[in-house]
Amino acid sequence: MSAMIQFKNVSYTYGVNSKPAVQDVTLTIPRGEFVSLVGPNGGGKSTLIKLLLGLLKPQTGSVLLFGESPEKSRYRVGYAPQQARVDFNFPISVLDVTLAGRFGVPSASGGEKGPKKRLWFQRFARQDKERALAALEKMQVADLSRKSFGDLSGGQRQRVLIARALCSDPDLLVLDEPTNNVDPANAERFYELLSELNRSASIIMASHDLGVVSKLVDSVVCVNQIVHIHPTSELNGELVRQLYSADVRLVRHDHCCSEHGHALTSELEEGARY
């Protein structure tokens, strides 16, 4: 399987006298993977995402995305930010929020020079609206397309933001804390939707919810300035204790139990308190 993301000896520091946000990161993630970034607040998860998207440039080392620099290939990435960074009072419809995901997407109208990226001042074509509605339908919120984004519940907003990311038909989805503001009653179905999306796109998900890790992802990237990648099967109490520098309390929030639904519980019993 070919490499999708490659970090080689990457370090980044925000201030002259600050400690590195991430340090000497060497990491390879193949295509098709569902990967979770886990770690404490301030540990470097957001910095890693910004480096991946080309929003920050590494001060040492290099980053490749689909074999190219992130600036050249990030149009192949759909990004859903944390809701805390969105102005809910801005008067915009759900459909318009979703259509924003079409900005910068290469169109088929480039002529002999090849595809051109849609600019911010260009009007959306019918096919753009069709893609947006299809993405909303996939996230099961198409009936909300004419509503104001600010009037939605937290869980509905999160689905719309992911629909915006899907609108560009990405090869990679980057989701920053996608389960924030999703109530426990709807969380299980939300996770199932993410698994379905993984059939057509790779997924990188920053999450504090370690209970999700055991059920969904192929591997876990532990981020606390220094970065390590582990298969899900290797995640145990000792790794979690080292990552968070303390024992952690895991709260199980699903509404039903199954034979294989709580593998993480038994694996972490020695290192985590319940």
C-alpha positions as CSV (number, residue, x, y, z in Angstrom):
1,M,0.0,0.0,0.0
2,S,1.5,3.4,-1.0
3,A,2.3,6.1,1.4
4,M,-0.3,8.9,1.9
5,I,1.6,10.9,4.5
6,Q,5.2,11.1,5.3
7,F,6.8,13.1,8.1
8,K,10.6,13.0,8.2
9,N,12.5,14.4,11.2
10,V,9.9,17.2,11.5
11,S,10.1,19.8,14.4
12,Y,8.1,23.0,15.0
13,T,8.3,25.6,17.8
14,Y,6.0,28.6,18.0
15,G,8.3,30.9,20.1
16,V,12.0,31.5,20.4
17,N,12.0,30.5,24.1
18,S,9.2,28.0,23.9
19,K,9.6,24.2,24.0
20,P,8.8,22.4,20.7
21,A,5.2,21.9,19.9
22,V,6.3,18.7,18.0
23,Q,9.8,17.3,17.9
24,D,11.7,15.1,15.5
25,V,8.5,13.5,14.1
26,T,9.1,10.6,11.6
27,L,5.9,9.1,10.6
28,T,4.4,7.2,7.6
29,I,0.7,6.6,7.1
30,P,-0.5,4.5,4.1
31,R,-3.6,5.2,2.0
32,G,-6.9,3.8,3.1
33,E,-6.0,4.0,6.8
34,F,-8.3,5.2,9.6
35,V,-5.9,6.8,12.1
36,S,-6.6,8.5,15.4
37,L,-4.5,11.2,16.9
38,V,-4.6,11.0,20.7
39,G,-2.8,13.0,23.4
40,P,-3.3,15.7,26.0
41,N,-4.3,19.3,25.3
42,G,-1.3,21.2,24.1
43,G,0.5,18.0,23.2
44,G,0.8,19.0,19.5
45,K,-2.2,17.4,17.7
46,S,-3.4,20.6,16.1
47,T,0.2,21.5,15.2
48,L,0.6,18.1,13.5
49,I,-2.7,18.7,11.5
50,K,-1.5,22.2,10.4
51,L,1.8,20.9,9.3
52,L,0.0,18.1,7.3
53,L,-2.2,20.7,5.6
54,G,0.6,23.1,4.8
55,L,-0.7,25.8,7.1
56,L,2.6,25.6,9.0
57,K,6.0,24.8,7.5
58,P,8.3,22.6,9.4
59,Q,11.4,24.4,10.8
60,T,13.3,21.2,10.4
61,G,12.5,18.1,8.3
62,S,10.0,17.6,5.6
63,V,6.3,16.7,5.0
64,L,4.9,14.9,2.0
65,L,1.2,14.5,1.3
66,F,0.4,12.1,-1.6
67,G,4.0,12.3,-2.6
68,E,4.0,16.1,-3.0
69,S,4.3,19.2,-0.8
70,P,1.1,19.8,1.2
71,E,0.6,23.1,-0.7
72,K,0.3,21.3,-4.0
73,S,-1.9,18.3,-2.8
74,R,-4.1,19.6,0.0
75,Y,-7.0,20.1,-2.4
76,R,-7.3,16.4,-2.1
77,V,-8.0,16.8,1.7
78,G,-11.4,17.5,3.3
79,Y,-11.0,19.2,6.7
80,A,-13.6,19.5,9.4
81,P,-12.4,21.8,12.2
82,Q,-13.5,21.9,15.8
83,Q,-16.9,23.7,16.2
84,A,-15.3,26.1,18.7
85,R,-13.6,27.8,15.8
86,V,-16.9,28.5,13.9
87,D,-19.0,31.7,14.3
88,F,-22.5,30.3,14.8
89,N,-24.1,33.8,14.6
90,F,-23.1,34.4,11.0
91,P,-26.3,34.4,8.9
92,I,-25.6,31.5,6.5
93,S,-27.6,28.5,5.4
94,V,-26.6,24.9,5.8
95,L,-26.3,24.5,2.0
96,D,-24.0,27.6,1.8
97,V,-21.7,26.2,4.5
98,T,-21.5,22.9,2.6
99,L,-20.8,24.6,-0.7
100,A,-17.8,26.3,0.8
101,G,-16.1,22.9,0.6
102,R,-16.0,23.4,-3.2
103,F,-13.7,26.3,-3.1
104,G,-10.2,25.5,-4.5
105,V,-11.5,22.2,-6.0
106,P,-10.1,21.7,-9.5
107,S,-12.9,21.8,-12.1
108,A,-13.0,20.1,-15.5
109,S,-13.2,23.4,-17.4
110,G,-9.5,24.1,-17.6
111,G,-9.3,23.4,-21.3
112,E,-5.9,22.5,-22.8
113,K,-4.1,23.8,-19.7
114,G,-5.9,21.2,-17.6
115,P,-8.1,21.6,-14.5
116,K,-8.4,25.0,-12.8
117,K,-9.2,25.7,-9.2
118,R,-12.5,27.5,-8.5
119,L,-11.8,31.0,-7.0
120,W,-13.8,32.6,-4.3
121,F,-15.6,35.1,-6.5
122,Q,-16.8,32.5,-9.0
123,R,-20.4,31.3,-8.9
124,F,-21.2,27.7,-8.1
125,A,-22.4,25.5,-10.9
126,R,-25.3,23.1,-10.7
127,Q,-22.9,20.2,-10.2
128,D,-21.4,21.9,-7.2
129,K,-24.9,22.1,-5.5
130,E,-25.6,18.5,-6.5
131,R,-22.3,17.5,-4.8
132,A,-23.2,19.5,-1.7
133,L,-26.7,18.0,-1.4
134,A,-25.2,14.5,-1.9
135,A,-22.8,15.1,0.9
136,L,-25.6,16.4,3.2
137,E,-27.6,13.3,2.3
138,K,-24.6,11.0,3.1
139,M,-24.4,12.7,6.6
140,Q,-28.2,12.4,6.9
141,V,-28.9,16.1,7.2
142,A,-30.1,16.9,3.7
143,D,-33.5,18.0,5.1
144,L,-31.8,20.9,6.9
145,S,-30.2,22.4,3.8
146,R,-32.3,25.6,3.9
147,K,-32.0,26.1,7.6
148,S,-29.7,28.6,9.2
149,F,-26.5,26.9,10.3
150,G,-26.6,28.8,13.7
151,D,-30.0,27.3,14.5
152,L,-28.8,23.7,14.4
153,S,-27.9,21.5,17.4
154,G,-24.3,20.7,18.1
155,G,-24.5,17.2,16.6
156,Q,-26.2,18.6,13.4
157,R,-23.6,21.2,13.0
158,Q,-20.9,18.6,13.2
159,R,-22.5,16.6,10.5
160,V,-22.8,19.6,8.3
161,L,-19.1,20.5,8.8
162,I,-18.1,16.9,7.8
163,A,-20.5,17.2,4.8
164,R,-18.6,20.4,3.8
165,A,-15.3,18.4,4.0
166,L,-16.9,15.6,1.9
167,C,-18.1,18.1,-0.8
168,S,-14.7,18.2,-2.5
169,D,-14.7,14.4,-3.0
170,P,-11.5,14.1,-0.9
171,D,-9.0,11.2,-0.8
172,L,-8.3,12.1,2.8
173,L,-10.6,13.4,5.6
174,V,-9.1,15.2,8.5
175,L,-11.5,15.5,11.4
176,D,-10.6,17.6,14.5
177,E,-12.5,16.3,17.5
178,P,-15.6,15.3,15.5
179,T,-17.4,13.9,18.5
180,N,-17.5,17.2,20.3
181,N,-21.1,18.2,21.0
182,V,-22.5,14.8,19.8
183,D,-24.7,13.5,22.5
184,P,-24.2,9.8,23.6
185,A,-27.5,8.7,22.2
186,N,-26.4,9.6,18.7
187,A,-22.7,8.8,19.1
188,E,-22.9,5.2,18.1
189,R,-24.6,6.0,14.8
190,F,-22.1,8.8,14.2
191,Y,-19.2,6.4,14.6
192,E,-20.8,4.0,12.1
193,L,-21.0,6.8,9.6
194,L,-17.3,7.4,10.0
195,S,-16.6,3.8,9.3
196,E,-18.8,4.0,6.1
197,L,-16.9,7.1,5.0
198,N,-13.6,5.2,5.4
199,R,-14.6,2.9,2.6
200,S,-14.0,5.7,0.1
201,A,-11.5,7.9,1.9
202,S,-8.7,7.7,4.3
203,I,-9.5,9.3,7.7
204,I,-7.3,11.1,10.3
205,M,-9.2,11.9,13.4
206,A,-8.0,13.9,16.4
207,S,-10.0,12.7,19.4
208,H,-9.9,12.5,23.2
209,D,-12.3,9.6,23.1
210,L,-10.1,6.5,23.6
211,G,-13.2,4.4,23.6
212,V,-13.6,5.1,19.9
213,V,-10.1,4.0,19.2
214,S,-10.6,0.3,19.8
215,K,-13.7,0.1,17.6
216,L,-12.9,2.1,14.6
217,V,-9.3,2.8,13.8
218,D,-6.4,0.9,12.3
219,S,-3.7,2.7,14.2
220,V,-3.1,5.3,16.9
221,V,-0.7,8.2,16.7
222,C,0.2,9.2,20.2
223,V,1.1,12.9,20.3
224,N,2.8,14.6,23.2
225,Q,5.6,16.7,21.6
226,I,7.2,13.4,20.6
227,V,5.1,11.2,18.3
228,H,4.7,7.5,18.1
229,I,2.4,5.4,16.0
230,H,0.9,2.1,17.2
231,P,-1.5,-0.5,15.9
232,T,-4.7,-0.4,17.9
233,S,-3.9,-3.8,19.4
234,E,-0.8,-2.3,21.1
235,L,-2.8,0.4,23.0
236,N,-2.6,-0.5,26.7
237,G,-2.6,1.0,30.1
238,E,1.1,1.7,30.2
239,L,1.1,3.5,26.9
240,V,-1.9,5.7,28.0
241,R,-0.2,6.4,31.3
242,Q,3.0,7.5,29.6
243,L,1.1,9.6,27.1
244,Y,-0.9,11.6,29.6
245,S,1.7,11.4,32.4
246,A,-1.0,10.1,34.7
247,D,-3.6,7.5,35.1
248,V,-6.8,8.3,33.2
249,R,-10.4,7.6,33.9
250,L,-12.3,6.1,30.9
251,V,-16.1,6.5,30.9
252,R,-18.0,4.1,28.7
253,H,-20.8,6.0,27.0
254,D,-22.4,3.5,24.6
255,H,-25.9,2.2,25.2
256,C,-25.3,-1.5,24.5
257,C,-22.7,-4.2,25.0
258,S,-21.5,-6.7,22.5
259,E,-19.0,-9.6,22.5
260,H,-16.2,-7.5,21.0
261,G,-17.5,-4.0,21.8
262,H,-15.2,-3.2,24.8
263,A,-11.8,-4.7,23.9
264,L,-10.1,-1.5,25.1
265,T,-11.5,-1.9,28.6
266,S,-9.7,-5.2,29.3
267,E,-6.5,-3.9,27.6
268,L,-6.4,-0.8,29.8
269,E,-7.5,-2.3,33.1
270,E,-3.9,-2.4,34.5
271,G,-3.1,1.2,33.8
272,A,-6.4,3.1,33.9
273,R,-8.9,3.7,36.6
274,Y,-12.6,3.1,36.1
